[in-house]
């Protein structure tokens, strides 16, 4: 797929807030690539250095695109330039060092100790050779501590940090969240860390090391359950759709669809009941305060399901929203993609045959978003090296020696 394919939907309309930022991306799978995609959406030049077999999620399908790359890869690798590089070879590591000259950020998610084994550790080598470099490492647990150096995977970390224990119901038991929330959160937290380090560099002139782990980022998602535990000493349990601290804040059934409604305080609940024509419910001692509603959640749910039974959920929730009452229909993914407001907010981008979720970050002067389709493996190898001063003869020698890899090894 050509980088200059005609743009459809909402593509980036400016160079971006991060234009001029150079990022060398050694990550694969999800957490790291998600981070570098966010940076690239907003103008950073991201050079994705892939091992000879490529980023393994190129094979995590079906579905696959016309280039044979899986949706899992396609969804988080737009706007990047791909170079196939064998870092197990000394010459490959020399290529990396040359690419780091003038780079602002290095992001990698190798097993802790790998970069050091290759003579590319931050403290011993990179910080001295490239004092302005921001080195962000994404790992499962970090390099040290009781679990230091162990591999980390999203679902395993969901289990270990407590996220599974508060997801699901009493009947289902601990349940994995349907999307890889720990990986995605780690990508987002890593982006924040990099931007913080870049901001600090404007004052100090120095780079630094960002030690980002799935473990820490997964734990950071435990609000309000960790806060509840710290204050009450009671073990948080899975509650299903209802909120552990608020009621009503849950899913209900209507004639046409399921809906989700939320009342965040007592005045909002009274307004909610007035709107529904059941003001007496707000005066019922069982439901008069949020604390009582949480205790009597089952009874309240029965009352509301009875009230909603004959309603058109789509029409009802639209009227509730217009009245200032938070509510919405429970949509499937395809329905959410086709929704009018999704289009209005430019949340689906299209470049040729490539379609994807667009950036949620809306900046007034420097809007970002999809700029180019995800790269084929090593699509930009020669171009990237030539732009960094490699001669034709050097590139040919690297290709002949298998350092620059033109095709994936399966």
N, C-alpha and C positions, 0 to 999 in steps of 0.2 A: 504494500500500500504506500503510495507516494506521500511524502510530507506535505506537498503542496496541493493535496486533494481539495476539491471545492468544499467550503465550509457550509454547514447547515446548522439549524438550531442556534444555540448561543456559543460562539467561540470567543476566545479572548480578544478584546478590542483595544488593548494597549500593550506596551512592552511589559507592564506589570510592576508591582511595588518592589520586587526583588531583582529587577533587570540589572545585569552586571555581576550578579552573584554566581560564582562557579562552584559546582558541587560534583565531587567524585563519589559515585554510588557503587559500593561493593555488596549491596544487600540483595537478598532474594526472599521469596515467599511473600510475607505480608507486612509485618510491622515496619521494617525498614523501607520497603518500596512505597508504603502508604505515606510515610514521612517525606520521602523525596518527591512523590507526586504532588503533595501540597506545596512544596517549595517551587516545583516546576510550573504549577498552575499560575503562580504569581511572578513568573519571569526568570527564575533561576535557570541557568544552563546546567542540566544534569547529564553527566556522562555515566551511563550504566555499564560497568565492567562485569561481564558475565563469564563464569567458568566454562570450560569446553563443552560440558553437557547442557549449558544454558541454565537460566533460572528454572528450577524444577517445576514451578507451577505453570510453565508453558504446557506441561503435559497433564495438568489436573482437569481433565474434561471427560466426557463431553459436557457442554457444547464447545466446538472449536470454530475459529473463523476461517476464512479462505486461505490464510497463510499457515494454517495448522496449529495456531496458538489457542490455548484454552481461555475461556472467559475469565477464569481466576487471574490469569496473567494480564489479560486485556484490561480488566477493570481497575488496575492500580499502576499501570506503567506508561500512560500517555505522556506526551511532551518530552520524552527522554531520547537520548541517542545511545545506541547499543554498540559495544565493542566486545568481541570474544577474546578473552585474555587468560592465558594459563599462568596463574600466579605460583604454581608449584615449580616452575622453572625460574632460575635466577634472572634470566633475561626478561621474563614477565614482570618480576618485581622491579627491575630497572625501568621498565616502561611505566609502571605505576608511579614511581618516584618522579619521573619526568612530567607525568600528567599532573602531579601535585604541585608542581612549580606554578605559582600564581593562583592556585585554587584556594577558595575560602573555607570549604567544608569537605570533610571526608566522613561518610556514613558507612558503617560495616556491621554485619551481624554474624561474623565468624564465631566459632566456639572460643571463649576467652583463652588466651594464650597462643592462638594461631598467629596473630600478627607479630607477637613477640618472637615466636619460633622462626618466623621468616625474616627476622631482623628489621621489623617495621613497627616495633612497639612505640607508643606515644612518648613515654617518658624518656626512653633511651635514645630514640632516633628522630621521630617525627617532630617533636616539640623543639628540638635543637635545629634541625634542618629547615623547618617551616614554622618559625615562631608565631606567626599570625594564624595558623591553621586551627580550625575548630574540628576536633575529632570526636564524633558521636558513635559510641558502640551500643548496639542493641543486643541484649543477651537474655537468657532465661532467668538467671539468678545472680549475675555478676561473677566476678573472678574469685572472690574470697567468701569466707563464712561457711557454715555447715553444708550449704547446698551449692557453694561456689563452683563454677565450671560445669555444672550439670546442664544437659540440654533442656530447653523449655518449649512447650507447645501450648497453643491457646487453650484447648479444652482441659489439658492437664493443670494449667494454672488456674482456670476457672474453678476446678475442683479444689486446688490447694489453698487458694486465698479466701475461700468461703462464698464465692459468687454462686456456685451451684446450689449451695445449701439454702439460699434465700430465693431461689428461682424454682418454679413449679408449684405443686400443691401438696397437701398432706397425703393425698393418695398417690401422687406420682413419685414423691420423694425428690431428693436433689436432682436438678435437671440442667443440662447444658443450655446456655442461651443460644438461640438459633443463629446468631451471627457471631463471628470471631471477635467479640468485643474487647478482649484483652489485647490482641494484636493491634486492632485499630486504635485503641486508646494509647498504646505504647507508641504508635506512629505519631499520634497527635501530640502527646507529651514530649516526644523527641523533637518535633518541630518547634514547640515552645522553647525547649532547652536550647536549641540551636539559635533561635532568634534572640534569646536572652544573652547568650554568649557573644553573638555578633554585636549586640547593643553595647555590652560591656567593653568589647574590643575597641569601640570608637573612642573610649576614654583611656584605656590602658595600652592599646596597640598590641595586645597579646592575645593569642588564642588560648583555648583550654579544652579539657577532656570532659565529655558528657557521658556519664555512666548510667545508661538507661536499661532497666530490666522489666520483663513481663511481670515478674513477681511484684515489684513496687507499684507499677502502674495498675495492675489488677487490683491490688489492695486499695488504691486510691479511689476506686469506683464503688466502695462499699457504703456510701452514704445513702440513707440515714441509718443503715443497720449497725454500722460500727458505733455511731454516735448513740444510738439507742442502747447498745450493749454497755458502753462506757458509763452511761448515766444510770441504767437500771440494774446492771449485772446479770441480766437475763439473756440466755442464748436466743438470738433472732432465728425465727423459723420461716419456712416458705409460706407465703400467704396467697399465692396465685395472683389473680388480677387485682384484688383489693390492696389498697395502700395500708401499711402497718400503722400509720399515724393519723390518717384522715378518713372521713366517711361523709357522704358518698364519694368515692374515688375508685371507680371500678367499671366493669363491663356489664351491660344489661341487654336484654333481648327485646326486640320490637317485632312487628309483623313482617317487616321486609329485610331487616339486617340486624346485626349486633351493633351496639353503640357503646361509647365510653363517655362517661360524664364525671365531672369533678366539681366539688364545692369546697373551696379552701378555707372558709371560715363561717361563723354562725350567720352574719348578715347575708352572705352569699347563699347559704342554705335556705334562709327564709325567702329570699328572692326566687330561688329555684322552685320552692314549693308554691309560691304565689303564681309563678308562670305556669306551672302544671295544673293549677286549679285545685291544689290540695293544701291550703294554708294550715289546716288543722294538724297536719303531720309535723310541721315545724314547732307546734305548741305541745306536742306529745312529750311528756317528761323523758321518755326513752330516747328522744331525738333532739332535744332542745339545745344541747351543746355538743361540740365535736367529741369531747371525751365520752359522753353518753352514747353518741352515735357509733363510735368505734367499739364500745362494749356490746352494743346491741346491733351490730352490723348485719347479722343474719336476718333479723326481723325487718330492718330497713330495706334490705335487698328484696325481700318478699313483697313489701309494699310497692316498691318502685317497679319491679318486674310486672306486677299486676297493672299498674298505671300505664306502662309502656306497651302492653301486649298488643293493642290495636293501632298503634301509631306506625306511620311510615318513618323509619329511622333516619333516612336521608333528609326528608323535609323537616322533621322535628329538630334534628341537630343544627340545621341551617338556621331555623327560627331561634333556637336557643343561642347560637353564636351572635345573631343579630341583636338579641336582648342582653348581650354581655355575659352569657353563661357558658363556661367552657364545656364543649361537647363535640363529638365527631363520630362519624360512622367508622366501623372497623373494616378497613379496606385490605384487599389482597395486593401483592406487589404490582401486578399488572394494572390493577385499578388505580393505584397511587401514581404509576408512571403516566397514565392517560388523563389524570385529573387536570381540570382547567387551571388551577392555581399552580400546579407543577410547571405547566408551560409558561404561565405569566412570570414565574420566578426564574425562568431559564435554567431549570434544574436538570434538563436532559440536553446534552450536547451531541452533535453529529458532525463527523468529518468523513465524507465519503460513506462507506458502509459501516464505519465505526460509530457506535452509539454508546453513551455512558452517562452516568450521573455527573453533573457539572459541579463546580466548586460552590460551597455554601457561603463563602466569604465574599461579600459584596462591598467593594470599595468604590467611592464616587469618582475619583480622578484616575485611579490606576486599576481598573477592573481586571480580574484574572479569569482563568478557566482553561478549557481544552484548547491546545494550540496545534498539536499534531497527534496522529494516531500512534498507538504503541508500536515500538520498533520491531522489525524482524531481527532475529539473532544476527549480531555483527553487521547490521545494516549500515552503520556509520564508521566502521573500523578505520578504513583508509582516510576518510575525511577528517576524523578526529585527530589522528596522528599527524597528518600533514599540517593541520591548523596549529599543532603544537611543535612544529619545527622538524618533524621526522622527514628524512629524504625518501624518495622513491626506492632507492637502493636499500635503505634501512628497513622500510616496510616490507619489501620483497623478501629480505633475509629473515625477518620475524615470521612472515607467513610460511616460508619454506621450513623453518625450524619448529613450526607448530606452536609458536608463542602467541601469535595472533591467529585465532581459530575462525575459519570462514564458514564452517558448517558444524552443527551440533553433533556431538558424539552420543549416540543412544545406547 
